Amino acid sequence: MSNITPSEVSARLRDGGDSLHVLDIRNRDEYEEWHIEGSHNIPVYNSLSAGQTEALRSRLNEIPEGTEIATVCIAGIVSQKAAAVLRDEGYDAKSMEGGMRGWGTVYEPYDTDVAGLTQIVRPGTGCLSYVYADDGEALVVDPALHAEIYQQFADNHDLDIVGVLDTHAHADHISSGPRFSEYLEVPYYLAETDAHDLSGYTPVAEGDTIAVGNSDLEVWETPGHTRGSVVLRLDGAILAGDTLFVRSVGRPDLEGGADEAKEGANLLFDSLDRLNALPDDTMVYPGHFSNETIRPVADTIAAIRARNDLFGVADKAEFVETILADLPDTPNNYNQIKAINTGKEPLTQQAADLELGPNNCASN
């Protein structure tokens, strides 16, 4: 067999990765922008596309012998040529199906320390979503594009999904929430401020509770990243959305110009100040990660405060100045993604390509 699935690559890397060497053949700038953690780059995409193999053969000394090789490109086509060259040289090489586009469809479930809470890690995009279950019922939080993942999880665990919630209107990835909830005929929860042109949603606001089995999940309004951002409080934990990450905080600049960014930063300070008052041992389960390797991606309020320079800042003016001075590049296609998520544009077959690339929702 000359191919390997992205899910198998993910599983092999999760097991330690010693038996699999991931070789990315894309151009260097594409690789540096977005790649599989732990992979190795030999930028021979252009030469292989032109039918020239010498560039790859000249760098065989960089490829370990006796280890299975998974070659990667953007769509899984040119990587097949790379795998064929390596097999001709005696390597056990396979092409990863779908390339980096396929990598974006990988989802990994992890149990957490909170009873009934499962974190769904999407390594190709840095997105984190959740399934909270109690007494045979489940709530899906921040679902990504591929809704079938959550349905399969529910089926495998004999759960009835009774609701879908987005902690905010996402700008980095497409939410399946509106369509998934409509298909299931269950509520889709979202703050009214973030709903814009959406219809058929169930608004949530400060102090609301969402019943799941015998549990009631409390809604906290935490504006800043978006005006309608919310956090869900569980027993001893929070689902923090894009308000607070393990090593950063949500960026406040994706809803308009400089004035809106400054207003968002001021709101975010107040929201973070509120979360900072939670007990130190409260577990934080964020909506995104960057290159953190711990699974599930989570930590306590105290641990995040100790390492996160933007969390626990006492002076609002200092916080606002710091966060606005250190914003990363604007996410690709974020306007179109947000337009889809808020009902302003339809979801198309090409929507998956809008999400390709690294996550840029953190402030630094």
C-alpha positions as CSV (number, residue, x, y, z in Angstrom):
1,M,0.0,0.0,0.0
2,S,1.5,3.4,-1.1
3,N,-0.7,5.7,1.1
4,I,-1.2,6.4,4.8
5,T,-4.2,8.2,6.2
6,P,-3.8,11.4,8.2
7,S,-5.5,9.7,11.2
8,E,-2.9,6.9,11.1
9,V,-0.1,9.5,11.0
10,S,-1.7,11.3,14.0
11,A,-2.0,8.0,15.9
12,R,1.6,7.0,15.2
13,L,2.9,10.4,16.3
14,R,0.7,10.3,19.5
15,D,2.4,7.0,20.3
16,G,5.8,8.6,20.3
17,G,6.5,8.8,16.6
18,D,9.8,6.9,16.7
19,S,8.5,4.4,14.0
20,L,7.4,7.1,11.6
21,H,9.3,10.0,10.0
22,V,7.1,12.7,8.5
23,L,8.8,14.3,5.5
24,D,7.1,17.5,4.3
25,I,8.2,18.4,0.7
26,R,6.5,21.8,0.4
27,N,8.3,25.0,-0.1
28,R,10.1,26.4,2.9
29,D,7.8,29.4,3.5
30,E,4.7,27.2,3.4
31,Y,6.2,24.8,5.8
32,E,7.3,27.5,8.2
33,E,3.8,28.9,8.2
34,W,2.0,25.7,9.0
35,H,3.3,22.1,9.4
36,I,2.9,18.9,11.3
37,E,4.7,19.2,14.6
38,G,7.9,17.1,14.6
39,S,8.0,16.8,10.8
40,H,11.1,17.5,8.6
41,N,11.2,19.7,5.6
42,I,13.0,19.1,2.3
43,P,11.6,21.6,-0.1
44,V,11.5,19.7,-3.4
45,Y,7.9,20.3,-4.3
46,N,8.7,22.4,-7.4
47,S,11.3,20.0,-8.8
48,L,9.2,16.9,-8.3
49,S,6.2,18.7,-9.9
50,A,8.5,19.3,-12.9
51,G,9.5,15.6,-13.0
52,Q,12.9,16.1,-11.6
53,T,14.0,13.8,-8.8
54,E,17.7,14.6,-8.3
55,A,17.0,17.3,-5.7
56,L,15.3,14.8,-3.4
57,R,17.9,12.0,-4.1
58,S,20.7,14.4,-3.3
59,R,19.4,14.9,0.3
60,L,18.7,11.2,1.2
61,N,21.3,11.6,4.0
62,E,18.7,13.7,5.9
63,I,16.1,10.8,5.8
64,P,16.6,8.1,8.4
65,E,16.9,4.5,7.2
66,G,15.0,1.7,8.7
67,T,12.1,4.0,9.6
68,E,8.8,4.2,7.8
69,I,8.4,7.5,5.9
70,A,5.2,9.5,5.4
71,T,5.6,12.2,2.7
72,V,3.4,15.3,2.9
73,C,2.5,18.1,0.5
74,I,-0.6,20.3,0.4
75,A,-3.1,17.9,-1.3
76,G,-1.4,14.5,-1.3
77,I,-0.5,14.4,-5.0
78,V,3.2,15.5,-5.4
79,S,3.9,13.6,-2.2
80,Q,3.1,10.4,-4.0
81,K,6.0,11.1,-6.4
82,A,8.3,11.7,-3.4
83,A,7.2,8.4,-1.8
84,A,7.8,6.6,-5.1
85,V,11.4,8.0,-5.4
86,L,12.1,7.0,-1.8
87,R,10.8,3.5,-2.4
88,D,13.0,3.3,-5.4
89,E,15.9,4.1,-3.1
90,G,14.9,1.3,-0.7
91,Y,12.9,3.3,1.8
92,D,9.5,2.2,3.2
93,A,7.7,5.3,2.1
94,K,4.0,6.2,1.8
95,S,2.2,9.4,0.9
96,M,-0.2,10.9,3.4
97,E,-3.6,11.0,1.8
98,G,-5.0,14.5,1.2
99,G,-1.8,16.2,2.3
100,M,-2.2,19.1,4.7
101,R,-5.8,19.4,3.6
102,G,-6.3,15.9,5.0
103,W,-4.4,16.8,8.2
104,G,-7.0,19.4,8.8
105,T,-9.7,16.7,9.1
106,V,-8.0,14.8,12.0
107,Y,-9.7,14.9,15.4
108,E,-8.4,13.3,18.5
109,P,-10.6,12.8,21.7
110,Y,-9.0,13.0,25.1
111,D,-10.5,12.4,28.5
112,T,-10.2,15.2,31.0
113,D,-10.1,15.4,34.8
114,V,-13.7,16.7,34.8
115,A,-16.3,13.9,34.9
116,G,-18.1,13.6,31.6
117,L,-15.9,16.1,29.7
118,T,-14.0,15.1,26.6
119,Q,-11.7,17.4,24.7
120,I,-11.6,17.0,21.0
121,V,-8.2,18.1,19.6
122,R,-7.9,19.1,16.0
123,P,-4.1,19.2,15.5
124,G,-4.2,20.5,12.0
125,T,-5.8,23.8,13.0
126,G,-5.1,24.2,16.7
127,C,-8.9,24.1,17.4
128,L,-10.3,22.5,20.6
129,S,-13.9,21.5,21.0
130,Y,-15.7,19.6,23.8
131,V,-18.4,17.1,24.5
132,Y,-19.9,17.3,28.0
133,A,-22.0,14.3,28.9
134,D,-24.2,13.5,31.9
135,D,-26.8,10.8,32.4
136,G,-26.9,9.9,28.7
137,E,-27.2,13.4,27.4
138,A,-24.5,15.6,25.8
139,L,-23.7,19.2,24.9
140,V,-21.2,19.9,22.1
141,V,-19.2,23.0,22.6
142,D,-17.4,24.9,19.8
143,P,-17.9,22.2,17.2
144,A,-15.6,22.5,14.1
145,L,-16.6,21.9,10.5
146,H,-16.9,18.2,10.5
147,A,-20.0,17.5,12.5
148,E,-19.9,13.8,11.9
149,I,-17.0,13.5,14.4
150,Y,-19.3,14.6,17.3
151,Q,-22.2,12.4,16.1
152,Q,-19.8,9.4,15.9
153,F,-18.5,10.1,19.4
154,A,-22.1,10.4,20.7
155,D,-23.1,7.1,19.0
156,N,-20.0,5.3,20.3
157,H,-20.8,6.4,23.9
158,D,-24.6,6.0,23.7
159,L,-25.3,9.7,24.1
160,D,-28.1,11.9,23.0
161,I,-26.9,15.3,21.9
162,V,-29.3,17.8,23.5
163,G,-27.6,21.0,22.5
164,V,-24.8,22.7,20.6
165,L,-23.0,25.9,21.9
166,D,-20.5,28.2,20.4
167,T,-18.6,30.3,23.0
168,H,-18.4,33.1,20.4
169,A,-18.7,33.7,16.6
170,H,-15.4,32.2,15.4
171,A,-13.2,33.9,12.9
172,D,-10.5,31.2,12.4
173,H,-12.6,28.1,11.6
174,I,-16.1,27.3,10.4
175,S,-18.5,26.1,13.0
176,S,-20.9,23.3,12.3
177,G,-23.1,24.5,15.1
178,P,-26.0,26.1,13.3
179,R,-26.3,23.3,10.7
180,F,-25.6,20.5,13.2
181,S,-28.2,21.7,15.7
182,E,-30.8,22.1,12.9
183,Y,-30.1,18.6,11.7
184,L,-30.5,17.2,15.2
185,E,-33.5,19.5,16.0
186,V,-31.8,20.7,19.2
187,P,-31.0,24.2,20.4
188,Y,-28.0,26.1,19.1
189,Y,-26.7,28.4,21.8
190,L,-24.9,31.6,21.1
191,A,-24.8,35.1,22.6
192,E,-27.1,37.5,20.8
193,T,-24.3,40.1,20.3
194,D,-22.4,37.6,18.2
195,A,-25.4,36.2,16.2
196,H,-25.6,39.0,13.6
197,D,-27.7,37.6,10.7
198,L,-28.2,34.1,12.1
199,S,-31.8,32.9,12.8
200,G,-33.1,30.0,14.8
201,Y,-30.5,30.2,17.5
202,T,-31.1,30.2,21.3
203,P,-29.5,33.3,22.9
204,V,-27.5,32.8,26.0
205,A,-26.5,35.6,28.5
206,E,-25.0,36.1,31.9
207,G,-26.4,33.8,34.6
208,D,-28.2,31.4,32.2
209,T,-27.8,27.7,32.8
210,I,-27.8,24.9,30.2
211,A,-29.2,21.6,31.4
212,V,-27.3,18.4,30.4
213,G,-28.6,15.3,32.2
214,N,-28.5,16.1,35.9
215,S,-26.0,19.0,35.4
216,D,-26.5,22.7,34.9
217,L,-23.7,24.5,33.1
218,E,-23.5,28.2,34.0
219,V,-22.9,30.9,31.4
220,W,-20.6,33.8,32.1
221,E,-20.3,36.7,29.7
222,T,-16.6,37.5,29.0
223,P,-16.5,40.1,26.2
224,G,-13.2,41.1,24.7
225,H,-12.2,38.6,22.0
226,T,-15.7,39.2,20.6
227,R,-18.4,41.3,22.2
228,G,-20.5,38.2,22.7
229,S,-17.8,35.8,24.1
230,V,-18.9,33.6,26.9
231,V,-17.4,31.0,29.3
232,L,-19.1,27.9,30.6
233,R,-18.6,27.1,34.2
234,L,-18.5,23.5,35.3
235,D,-17.7,21.9,38.6
236,G,-14.2,23.1,39.3
237,A,-13.5,24.0,35.7
238,I,-14.3,26.5,32.9
239,L,-14.6,26.1,29.1
240,A,-12.9,29.3,28.3
241,G,-13.4,29.6,24.6
242,D,-11.1,32.2,23.2
243,T,-11.0,34.4,26.3
244,L,-8.1,32.6,28.0
245,F,-5.6,30.2,26.6
246,V,-2.9,28.2,28.4
247,R,-0.2,30.6,27.3
248,S,-2.0,33.6,26.0
249,V,-5.4,35.4,25.8
250,G,-7.8,36.1,22.9
251,R,-7.0,38.9,20.5
252,P,-9.4,41.8,20.6
253,D,-8.9,43.2,17.1
254,L,-11.0,41.0,14.8
255,E,-14.2,43.0,15.0
256,G,-13.1,46.3,13.3
257,G,-10.5,49.0,13.3
258,A,-8.2,50.5,16.0
259,D,-11.0,52.0,18.1
260,E,-12.9,48.6,18.2
261,A,-9.6,46.8,19.1
262,K,-9.0,49.2,22.0
263,E,-12.5,48.9,23.3
264,G,-12.2,45.1,23.0
265,A,-8.9,45.1,24.9
266,N,-10.5,47.1,27.7
267,L,-13.4,44.6,27.9
268,L,-11.0,41.7,27.8
269,F,-9.1,43.0,30.8
270,D,-12.3,43.1,32.8
271,S,-13.2,39.6,31.7
272,L,-9.8,38.2,32.5
273,D,-9.8,40.0,35.9
274,R,-13.0,38.1,36.7
275,L,-11.5,34.8,35.7
276,N,-8.4,35.5,37.7
277,A,-10.6,35.7,40.9
278,L,-11.6,32.0,40.4
279,P,-10.0,29.5,42.8
280,D,-6.4,28.8,41.9
281,D,-7.1,25.1,41.3
282,T,-9.9,25.8,38.7
283,M,-9.1,24.0,35.5
284,V,-9.1,26.0,32.3
285,Y,-10.0,24.3,29.1
286,P,-9.4,26.7,26.2
287,G,-10.7,26.9,22.7
288,H,-7.3,26.8,20.9
289,F,-3.7,25.8,21.3
290,S,-0.5,26.5,19.4
291,N,2.4,24.1,19.9
292,E,1.5,22.8,23.4
293,T,2.2,19.1,23.5
294,I,0.3,18.2,26.7
295,R,-3.0,16.4,26.2
296,P,-5.6,17.3,27.1
297,V,-4.7,21.0,26.6
298,A,-5.5,22.5,30.0
299,D,-4.1,23.9,33.2
300,T,-5.1,25.5,36.4
301,I,-5.7,29.2,36.9
302,A,-2.6,29.4,39.2
303,A,-0.4,27.7,36.6
304,I,-1.6,29.9,33.8
305,R,-1.2,33.1,35.8
306,A,2.5,32.1,36.6
307,R,3.4,31.6,32.9
308,N,1.0,33.9,31.0
309,D,2.2,37.5,31.0
310,L,-1.2,38.7,29.8
311,F,-3.2,37.1,32.6
312,G,-3.3,38.6,36.0
313,V,-2.0,42.0,35.0
314,A,-3.1,44.5,37.6
315,D,-3.1,47.7,35.6
316,K,-5.7,48.0,32.8
317,A,-3.8,50.7,30.8
318,E,-0.6,48.6,30.9
319,F,-2.6,45.5,29.7
320,V,-4.3,47.4,26.8
321,E,-1.0,49.0,25.7
322,T,0.8,45.6,25.8
323,I,-1.9,43.6,24.0
324,L,-2.4,46.1,21.2
325,A,1.4,46.4,20.6
326,D,1.9,42.7,20.2
327,L,-0.8,41.4,17.9
328,P,0.1,38.7,15.4
329,D,-0.8,38.7,11.7
330,T,-4.5,38.8,10.9
331,P,-5.8,35.3,10.2
332,N,-6.3,34.3,6.6
333,N,-9.9,34.6,5.3
334,Y,-11.2,35.6,8.7
335,N,-13.8,37.9,7.4
336,Q,-15.3,35.3,5.1
337,I,-15.2,32.6,7.8
338,K,-16.9,34.9,10.3
339,A,-19.5,35.8,7.7
340,I,-20.3,32.2,7.2
341,N,-20.5,31.6,11.0
342,T,-22.9,34.5,11.5
343,G,-25.2,33.8,8.6
344,K,-24.0,36.6,6.2
345,E,-22.6,34.2,3.6
346,P,-23.6,30.6,2.7
347,L,-21.5,27.6,3.5
348,T,-20.0,26.3,0.2
349,Q,-18.1,23.2,-0.8
350,Q,-14.9,25.2,-0.9
351,A,-15.3,26.3,2.8
352,A,-12.8,23.8,4.1
353,D,-9.9,25.5,2.3
354,L,-10.6,28.7,4.1
355,E,-9.5,27.1,7.4
356,L,-6.2,25.8,6.2
357,G,-3.2,27.2,8.0
358,P,-2.1,27.9,11.6
359,N,-4.3,29.3,14.3
360,N,-3.9,33.0,14.9
361,C,-6.6,33.8,17.5
362,A,-4.2,34.3,20.4
363,S,-2.8,37.8,21.2
364,N,0.8,36.7,21.1
